[in-house]
């Protein structure tokens, strides 16, 4: 049975929101399941609600109607503002920024790679939510201190791993 994602939430309230949507759908007689980032194909920090493909249209209608009924207060705190944790305009900046973004994602920190695009004089940056900035800095520092040998060993690429 093919399942289709009809709702996706991210952040600290993602699980609660997904449970609310699942309950709404089940009360309407639909079969709904929650998938978390523990499952393959679900992004880190994300919860999804999936239903059988033949129930997707009805589920989307119910969710839309429910969303109009429920007014959620906007989160106006600055904790989720994106701040720069890495910046470089060196010759290898793109590769280094991609490595930093991957490192943070592997440690459960949402990160955004900002590319200068066609303007080569601007740096590549990696940004994280302000509330996770210090944690991201610590992870980057630990990786730098461990050096490239630690990364190779973790990936099984050391002399014995070849």
C-alpha positions in Angstrom: 0.0 0.0 0.0 1.5 3.3 -1.1 1.5 6.0 1.5 1.5 9.7 0.6 2.7 12.6 2.8 -0.1 15.0 3.5 1.4 17.0 6.3 4.9 17.9 7.3 6.1 19.8 10.4 9.6 20.8 11.6 10.9 22.2 14.8 10.3 21.6 18.5 6.5 21.3 18.1 6.7 19.0 15.1 5.7 15.8 16.9 2.8 17.5 18.7 1.5 19.0 15.4 1.8 15.7 13.6 -0.1 13.9 16.4 -2.9 16.5 16.2 -3.2 16.0 12.4 -3.1 12.2 12.7 -5.9 12.3 15.3 -7.9 14.7 13.1 -7.6 12.3 10.2 -8.3 9.2 12.2 -11.5 10.8 13.7 -12.7 11.3 10.1 -12.1 7.6 9.4 -8.9 7.8 7.5 -5.8 5.7 8.2 -3.0 8.0 9.1 0.6 7.2 10.3 3.3 9.5 11.7 6.8 9.2 10.3 9.8 10.8 12.0 13.4 11.5 11.1 14.2 8.1 12.5 12.7 6.7 9.2 14.6 6.7 5.9 13.6 9.6 3.7 12.4 11.9 6.4 14.5 15.0 7.0 16.2 15.6 10.4 13.9 17.3 12.9 10.8 16.6 10.7 7.6 14.7 11.4 5.3 13.7 8.5 1.8 12.4 8.5 1.1 9.9 5.7 -2.1 8.3 4.4 -2.9 5.7 1.7 -2.7 7.4 -1.7 -6.5 6.9 -2.3 -7.2 8.9 0.9 -4.8 11.8 0.2 -7.3 14.2 -1.4 -9.8 13.8 1.5 -7.0 14.2 4.0 -5.7 17.4 2.4 -9.2 18.8 2.5 -9.6 18.0 6.2 -6.2 19.5 7.0 -6.9 22.7 5.1 -10.3 23.1 6.8 -8.8 22.5 10.2 -5.9 25.0 9.5 -8.5 27.7 8.8 -10.3 27.0 12.1 -7.2 27.0 14.2 -5.3 30.3 14.6 -1.8 29.7 16.0 0.1 32.6 17.4 3.1 33.5 15.3 6.5 32.8 16.8 8.1 36.2 16.9 11.1 35.3 19.0 14.5 35.7 17.4 15.6 32.2 18.4 14.9 30.8 15.0 16.6 33.7 13.1 19.4 32.3 10.9 22.9 33.4 11.9 26.2 32.8 10.2 28.3 30.0 11.8 30.8 29.7 8.9 32.0 32.1 6.2 34.8 31.9 3.7 35.8 33.3 0.4 38.9 31.1 0.0 39.5 29.1 -3.2 38.0 26.0 -1.6 35.1 27.8 0.2 32.3 26.0 -1.6 33.7 22.6 -0.6 34.4 23.6 2.9 31.0 25.2 3.4 29.3 22.0 2.0 31.4 19.9 4.5 30.3 22.2 7.4 26.7 22.0 6.4 26.9 18.1 6.2 28.7 17.9 9.5 26.0 20.0 11.2 23.1 18.1 9.6 24.7 14.8 10.7 24.6 16.1 14.2 21.0 17.1 14.0 21.5 20.9 13.5 19.5 22.4 10.7 21.9 24.4 8.5 21.5 26.5 5.3 24.3 26.9 2.8 24.3 30.4 1.3 26.1 30.6 -2.0 27.3 33.9 -3.6 26.0 32.7 -6.9 27.5 34.5 -9.9 29.2 37.1 -7.6 32.6 35.4 -6.7 33.7 38.2 -4.4 31.1 37.3 -1.8 31.7 34.5 0.7 30.1 31.1 1.0 28.2 31.0 4.3 26.6 28.4 6.5 23.8 29.6 8.7 22.0 28.0 11.6 19.1 29.0 14.0 20.4 31.4 16.6 19.3 29.1 19.4 21.7 26.4 18.0 24.6 28.6 17.2 26.8 27.7 20.2 26.2 24.0 19.7 27.1 24.3 16.0 30.3 26.2 16.9 31.3 23.4 19.3 30.7 20.7 16.7 32.8 22.6 14.1 35.6 23.2 16.6 35.6 19.5 17.6 35.8 18.4 14.0 38.7 20.8 13.3 40.6 19.5 16.4 40.0 15.9 15.4 41.4 16.7 11.9 40.9 14.9 8.6 42.2 11.6 9.8 39.2 11.3 12.2 36.8 11.9 9.3 38.5 9.3 7.2 38.4 6.8 10.0 34.7 7.5 10.7 34.0 6.9 7.0 36.1 3.7 7.0 38.6 5.2 4.6 41.7 4.7 6.7 44.5 2.4 5.5 42.8 -0.6 6.9 39.4 0.5 5.3 40.7 0.5 1.7 
